[in-house]
């Protein structure tokens, strides 16, 4: 009998043949910076509205032979994974110049994400139309970027963004019905988390909602790794550690799925921010990933690098029986499905007007700057506020957390309230606000229609992990967490969130007034509605 692991190793040779053949078709023509300047209208990087290039200028650049973003997959002396943008390099004047890269921007691109992924400065980018210093860049904008990357892995897309985040594509998906019809190990699985027992389908739903990760992807990954959907685990490891993180502290489906989405979030939002540039494989080797990937593909490639060495990774993603193809067989063609819901992050997207999440006239503390929306190493989309109190720790509070904007309460749970701003009650569509650590006492009910400033509940330590009474608040749009200090900065009552040197640090800025995040609620962290 050929086991699951042996069968996947047999995919490796075929995968490499396909990848190498695709890479050999790359154009390597070179155009000097002087020639590019002469043939394109170079608007530079500005903070004003985009100025269109002339049709002749765009045609001139597009007709010029330049390098594409793929290259032969080579794997030696690659940089390590980093959580910060890599420094740009000064070109060697004596080196043979490489052809520049022709890159068309995609939805969600920003100047910081592009400079981080391509390893260049803003001044090195030649554009046929103006691009903003902050905010989103229009998709399809042609950029000419110096090629300063020595070795880059082939830029093969494997997954749309909408199939990684819990987007409108899966908003009507009945997880329980699908799991039951599949009839495998998951359909009869039970696990206790906290004080409650969950079915297998309920655990998948919980993890998908908590982390805003697409359940299609979670189920496909579970089936690919351990065969839980249509069959049974083949051994003890697959039974107790079905997502491949074999450590005692990750035993059980809930912790296995939670670890998996943590890796997906590192890949997805690290790519969005331009802070992820390389994959580090299970065997310790590393490779720089192509800067032309979309966030969804980067997320899946990053997760698989946690599971496999380089050759196994290639077989799992590009071999004859790869995971993306398995997912298509389970849920249909995700590229076709994505056309109805993407881009998730429209270029003209604006945050609605928000007010601070507590009552006017009350002085609270800004206790946590931008940090993970859910779990460890997630999108830095959340900020924290603590109520006035003379007692530290998890003390009962009679202060009220309030609605930042009008909407309807789409969901409540253990410490959780979801405020849906478009009023359809579906947290996979439009703007939604996550409130965490809301006390059960006096908590607003699901389905309640609220106005800005209406009471949501009391701050507490309920739900998640907390060492002191506070409210944790984050935004998402179409299922994607919106970074607190990103192209759409978290702004409430005129206060704009800014990152610090580390998670939970940072400040809120309103004109000349700055509020500094402090978990000890010092005077510098005091804040109230103006």
C-alpha positions in Angstrom: 0.0 0.0 0.0 1.2 3.5 -0.8 0.7 5.8 2.2 -0.5 9.4 2.0 3.1 10.7 2.7 4.7 8.4 0.2 2.2 9.3 -2.5 2.9 13.0 -2.0 6.6 12.5 -2.3 6.0 10.9 -5.7 4.5 14.2 -6.8 7.7 16.1 -6.4 9.5 15.4 -9.7 6.4 16.3 -11.7 6.0 19.5 -9.8 9.6 20.7 -10.4 9.3 19.9 -14.1 6.2 22.1 -14.5 7.7 24.9 -12.4 11.0 25.0 -14.2 9.4 24.9 -17.7 7.2 27.9 -16.7 10.2 29.8 -15.4 12.2 29.3 -18.6 9.7 31.4 -20.6 10.7 34.6 -18.7 11.8 37.6 -20.7 15.1 39.2 -19.7 15.3 42.3 -21.8 16.9 45.4 -20.2 15.9 49.0 -20.4 18.0 51.6 -18.7 16.6 54.1 -16.2 17.4 56.9 -18.7 15.4 55.2 -21.4 12.5 54.6 -19.1 12.5 58.2 -18.1 12.4 59.3 -21.7 9.5 57.1 -22.6 7.2 57.3 -19.6 5.5 60.1 -17.8 7.1 59.7 -14.4 4.8 61.3 -11.9 6.7 60.1 -8.9 5.3 59.3 -5.5 2.8 62.0 -4.3 0.1 62.3 -1.7 -2.5 63.8 -4.0 -5.1 62.2 -6.3 -3.7 60.0 -9.1 -2.9 61.9 -12.3 -3.5 59.6 -15.4 -0.7 59.1 -17.8 -1.3 59.7 -21.4 -2.2 56.7 -23.6 1.0 57.2 -25.6 3.2 57.1 -22.5 1.6 53.9 -21.2 1.9 52.2 -24.6 5.5 53.2 -24.8 6.4 51.6 -21.5 4.2 48.5 -22.1 5.8 48.0 -25.5 9.3 48.1 -24.0 10.8 44.7 -23.2 11.4 44.4 -19.5 11.8 41.5 -17.0 8.7 39.8 -15.6 8.5 39.0 -11.9 9.3 35.3 -12.1 12.7 33.6 -12.2 14.2 30.2 -12.1 13.6 28.6 -8.7 17.0 28.5 -7.1 17.4 27.8 -3.4 20.9 28.6 -2.2 22.0 31.4 0.2 18.5 32.8 0.6 17.6 35.3 3.3 15.9 34.4 6.5 12.3 35.2 7.3 12.0 38.6 8.8 9.2 40.5 10.5 10.5 43.9 9.3 11.1 45.3 5.8 14.5 44.4 4.4 16.9 47.3 3.9 17.4 48.3 0.3 20.7 47.7 -1.4 22.9 50.2 -3.2 23.6 48.9 -6.7 27.2 48.1 -7.6 28.2 50.5 -10.4 30.5 48.0 -11.8 28.0 45.1 -12.0 26.2 44.2 -15.2 22.8 45.9 -14.9 19.8 43.6 -14.7 16.5 44.3 -16.5 13.9 46.2 -14.5 10.7 44.5 -13.4 7.4 45.4 -14.9 4.7 45.1 -12.2 1.0 45.8 -12.4 -0.4 46.6 -9.0 -3.1 44.5 -7.5 -5.9 45.2 -5.1 -4.6 45.9 -1.6 -1.2 47.2 -2.8 0.3 50.2 -1.0 3.6 51.9 -1.4 5.0 50.4 1.9 4.0 46.9 0.8 5.6 47.2 -2.6 8.8 48.7 -1.4 9.0 46.0 1.3 8.4 43.1 -1.1 10.7 44.4 -3.9 13.4 45.7 -1.6 13.5 49.2 -3.1 12.9 52.7 -2.0 9.9 54.8 -3.3 12.3 57.0 -5.2 13.5 54.0 -7.3 10.0 53.2 -8.6 9.1 54.6 -12.0 5.3 54.9 -12.5 3.2 55.8 -15.5 0.8 57.7 -13.2 1.1 59.2 -9.7 1.0 56.8 -6.8 0.1 58.0 -3.2 2.5 57.8 -0.3 -0.3 56.5 1.9 -3.5 54.7 1.0 -4.3 52.1 -1.6 -2.9 52.1 -5.1 -5.3 51.6 -8.0 -5.1 48.0 -9.3 -3.5 47.7 -12.7 -1.1 50.6 -12.3 2.1 49.9 -14.2 5.3 50.2 -12.2 8.9 49.8 -13.4 11.0 48.6 -10.5 14.8 48.0 -10.3 15.6 44.3 -9.9 17.7 44.2 -6.8 16.7 40.6 -5.8 19.3 38.0 -6.3 17.2 34.9 -6.3 13.4 34.7 -6.3 11.1 31.8 -6.4 8.6 31.4 -9.2 5.4 33.5 -8.8 2.8 30.9 -9.1 -0.6 31.9 -7.7 -2.3 29.2 -5.7 -5.3 30.8 -3.9 -7.4 34.0 -4.2 -7.6 36.3 -1.2 -11.3 35.6 -0.8 -10.7 31.9 -0.2 -8.2 32.6 2.6 -10.2 35.2 4.6 -13.8 34.4 5.6 -15.2 36.5 2.8 -18.7 36.7 1.1 -17.7 33.7 -1.0 -18.5 31.4 2.0 -21.1 33.5 3.8 -23.9 31.0 3.0 -21.8 27.8 3.4 -23.4 25.3 5.8 -20.4 23.7 7.5 -22.4 21.2 9.5 -24.3 19.9 6.5 -21.2 19.5 4.4 -19.3 17.6 7.2 -22.3 15.3 7.8 -22.6 14.5 4.1 -18.8 13.8 3.8 -19.3 11.1 6.5 -15.7 10.9 7.6 -13.9 11.1 11.0 -14.8 14.8 11.5 -18.6 14.0 11.4 -18.4 12.0 14.6 -15.7 14.0 16.4 -16.3 15.7 19.8 -14.0 17.9 21.8 -14.5 20.0 24.9 -13.1 23.5 24.8 -13.4 25.5 28.0 -16.7 24.3 29.6 -18.5 23.4 26.3 -18.4 20.3 24.2 -18.3 20.9 20.4 -18.8 18.8 17.4 -16.1 18.7 14.7 -18.2 21.0 12.4 -18.8 23.4 15.3 -15.1 23.7 16.0 -14.3 24.5 12.4 -17.1 27.1 12.5 -15.7 28.6 15.7 -12.1 28.9 14.5 -13.3 30.3 11.1 -15.4 33.0 12.8 -12.9 33.9 15.5 -10.0 34.3 13.1 -12.0 35.3 10.0 -10.5 32.4 8.0 -12.4 30.8 5.2 -14.0 27.4 6.2 -13.6 26.1 2.7 -9.8 26.4 3.1 -9.8 25.0 6.7 -11.7 21.9 5.6 -9.6 21.3 2.5 -6.4 21.6 4.6 -7.8 19.2 7.2 -8.6 16.6 4.5 -5.3 17.0 2.8 -3.2 16.6 6.0 -5.1 13.9 7.7 -8.1 12.7 5.7 -10.7 13.6 8.4 -13.5 14.7 6.0 -14.0 11.6 3.9 -12.1 8.9 5.8 -10.2 8.4 9.0 -6.7 9.3 10.3 -4.1 6.7 9.4 -2.1 6.9 12.6 -1.9 8.3 16.1 -0.3 11.6 14.9 -3.0 12.3 12.4 -5.7 11.5 15.0 -4.3 13.7 17.8 -2.4 16.3 15.7 -4.4 16.4 12.4 -2.8 19.7 11.2 0.8 18.6 11.6 1.9 20.6 14.6 3.0 17.7 16.8 3.5 19.3 20.2 1.6 18.4 23.3 0.4 22.0 23.9 -1.3 21.8 20.4 -3.1 18.5 21.0 -6.7 18.4 19.7 -8.5 19.8 16.7 -9.3 23.2 18.1 -5.6 24.0 18.9 -4.5 22.4 15.7 -6.8 24.6 13.7 -5.9 27.7 15.7 -2.2 27.1 15.0 -2.9 26.7 11.3 -4.8 30.0 11.0 -2.0 31.7 12.9 0.4 30.7 10.1 -2.1 31.8 7.5 -2.4 35.1 9.1 1.3 35.6 9.4 1.6 35.0 5.6 -1.5 37.0 4.6 -1.1 40.1 6.6 2.7 40.1 6.5 2.4 40.2 2.7 -0.2 42.9 2.9 2.1 45.0 5.1 5.3 44.3 3.1 7.0 42.7 6.1 7.1 39.1 4.8 9.6 38.4 2.1 10.9 34.8 2.5 9.8 31.3 3.4 11.7 29.2 5.8 11.0 25.5 5.4 10.8 22.7 7.9 14.4 21.7 7.2 15.6 25.2 8.0 16.3 26.3 4.4 14.9 29.5 3.1 13.8 31.0 -0.2 12.7 34.5 -1.2 9.2 34.5 -2.6 8.2 36.4 -5.6 7.0 40.0 -4.9 4.2 39.5 -7.5 2.1 37.1 -5.4 -1.3 38.0 -4.0 -1.8 37.9 -0.2 -3.9 34.7 -0.4 -1.2 32.8 -2.3 1.5 34.1 0.1 -0.6 32.9 3.1 -0.9 29.3 1.7 2.7 29.1 0.6 3.8 30.3 4.1 1.7 27.7 5.9 3.0 24.9 3.7 6.6 26.0 4.4 5.9 25.3 8.1 4.9 21.7 7.2 7.4 20.6 4.6 10.9 20.8 3.2 11.4 22.5 -0.1 10.7 19.5 -2.3 7.7 18.3 -0.4 6.3 21.8 -0.4 6.5 22.0 -4.2 4.8 18.7 -4.5 2.0 19.7 -2.1 1.2 22.9 -4.0 2.1 22.2 -7.6 2.2 18.3 -8.0 -0.4 16.1 -9.7 -2.4 15.7 -6.5 -1.9 19.0 -4.8 -4.0 20.7 -2.1 -5.4 23.5 -4.3 -6.8 20.8 -6.7 -8.3 18.9 -3.8 -10.0 22.0 -2.6 -11.5 22.6 -6.1 -12.8 19.0 -6.1 -14.5 19.6 -2.7 -16.0 23.1 -3.2 -15.7 24.0 -6.9 -13.4 26.3 -8.8 -12.3 29.0 -6.4 -10.9 31.3 -9.1 -14.4 31.4 -10.7 -16.0 32.0 -7.3 -13.6 34.8 -6.5 -14.7 36.8 -9.5 -18.0 37.6 -7.8 -16.5 39.0 -4.6 -13.1 40.4 -5.4 -11.5 42.8 -4.9 -12.2 42.5 -1.2 -10.4 45.8 -0.6 -11.7 48.4 -3.1 -9.3 51.2 -3.8 -11.9 53.8 -3.0 -12.8 52.2 0.3 -13.2 54.6 3.2 -13.7 54.0 6.9 -17.1 55.2 8.1 -17.2 57.9 10.8 -16.5 56.3 14.1 -16.7 57.6 17.6 -14.7 56.3 20.6 -16.3 53.2 22.2 -17.4 54.6 25.5 -19.8 57.3 26.8 -19.2 61.0 26.3 -17.6 62.7 29.4 -16.0 59.6 30.8 -12.2 59.4 30.9 -10.9 56.0 29.8 -7.3 54.8 29.2 -5.7 53.8 25.9 -4.2 50.6 27.2 -3.1 48.8 24.0 -1.8 50.1 20.7 -2.1 48.1 17.5 -1.9 44.4 18.1 -3.4 41.1 16.8 -7.1 41.1 16.2 -7.4 37.5 17.4 -4.8 35.0 18.8 -1.1 35.3 18.4 0.7 36.8 15.4 -2.5 37.8 13.6 -3.3 41.1 11.8 -2.4 44.1 13.9 -5.9 45.4 13.6 -7.0 45.8 17.2 -6.6 48.4 19.9 -7.6 48.4 23.6 -9.3 50.7 26.0 -9.6 50.4 29.8 -12.4 51.9 32.0 -11.7 54.2 34.9 -11.1 52.1 38.0 -9.4 52.3 41.4 -8.8 48.5 41.3 -6.3 46.7 39.0 -6.8 43.4 37.3 -10.0 41.8 36.3 -12.3 44.0 38.3 -16.1 44.3 37.7 -16.9 47.6 35.9 -20.2 49.4 35.6 -18.8 51.6 32.7 -20.4 51.1 29.3 -18.8 50.1 26.0 -20.8 51.8 23.2 -21.4 51.4 19.5 -18.8 53.3 17.4 -21.3 53.7 14.5 -24.9 52.7 13.7 -25.6 49.1 12.7 -27.0 45.8 13.8 -25.6 43.2 16.2 -24.7 40.3 14.0 -23.4 37.9 16.6 -22.6 37.6 20.3 -20.6 34.9 22.1 -18.2 34.4 25.0 -17.0 37.9 25.5 -17.7 38.8 21.9 -20.0 41.3 20.2 -20.0 41.8 16.4 -21.5 45.1 15.1 -22.4 44.9 11.5 -22.5 48.4 9.9 -24.3 47.6 6.6 -27.3 46.2 8.5 -27.6 42.8 6.7 -26.6 40.8 9.8 -23.8 39.0 7.8 -20.4 39.6 9.2 -18.7 38.3 6.1 -19.9 41.4 4.1 -19.1 45.0 4.4 -17.8 46.7 7.6 -17.9 44.8 10.8 -16.6 45.7 14.3 -15.3 43.1 16.7 -15.7 43.9 20.4 -14.0 41.4 22.8 -14.1 41.1 26.6 -17.7 42.2 26.9 -19.2 41.0 30.1 -22.3 38.7 29.9 -24.2 40.9 32.3 -26.2 43.5 30.3 -24.7 42.5 27.0 -26.6 43.6 23.9 -28.6 40.8 22.2 -28.0 39.5 18.7 -30.3 41.3 16.2 -30.4 44.5 18.1 -30.3 47.7 15.9 -28.1 50.3 17.5 -27.2 53.9 16.9 -23.7 55.4 17.5 -23.2 55.8 21.2 -25.7 53.1 22.2 -24.7 50.7 25.0 -23.1 47.4 23.9 -22.2 46.1 27.4 -19.6 46.3 30.2 -15.8 45.8 29.8 -14.4 42.7 31.5 -11.9 39.9 31.1 -14.4 37.5 29.5 -13.4 35.8 26.3 -9.9 35.3 25.1 -6.9 36.1 27.4 -6.9 39.2 29.6 -5.0 40.3 32.7 -7.2 43.3 33.3 -10.7 44.7 32.6 -10.8 46.4 29.1 -12.4 46.3 25.7 -10.5 45.0 22.6 -11.8 46.4 19.4 -10.9 45.7 15.7 -12.4 46.3 12.2 -12.8 44.0 9.2 -14.2 44.6 5.8 -15.6 41.7 3.6 -14.0 39.4 6.1 -10.5 40.9 5.9 -9.0 42.4 9.1 -8.1 46.1 8.4 -4.7 47.0 9.9 -5.0 49.7 12.6 -2.1 51.6 11.2 -2.4 50.9 7.5 -3.9 52.5 4.4 -7.2 53.0 6.3 -6.0 54.0 9.8 -8.3 53.2 12.7 -9.9 56.6 13.4 -12.4 57.3 16.2 -13.6 60.8 17.3 -10.7 62.3 15.3 -8.0 60.1 17.0 -5.9 58.2 14.6 -4.1 55.0 15.6 -0.3 54.8 15.1 2.0 51.8 15.5 4.7 51.7 18.1 8.0 49.8 18.1 6.2 46.6 19.2 2.6 45.2 19.5 0.5 47.0 22.1 2.7 50.1 21.9 1.9 53.2 19.9 -0.3 56.2 20.2 -3.5 57.9 19.2 -3.1 61.3 17.4 -5.7 64.0 17.1 -4.0 67.1 15.7 -1.4 68.2 18.2 -2.8 65.9 21.0 -1.2 62.5 21.5 -2.4 59.7 23.7 0.3 57.2 24.5 -0.7 53.5 25.0 0.0 52.3 28.5 -1.3 49.1 30.1 -0.9 50.7 33.5 -3.3 53.4 32.6 -1.0 56.4 33.4 -2.1 60.0 32.8 -0.5 60.0 29.3 -3.0 57.3 28.3 -6.1 59.1 29.4 -8.6 59.8 26.7 -12.2 61.0 26.4 -14.6 62.0 23.6 -13.8 65.6 22.6 
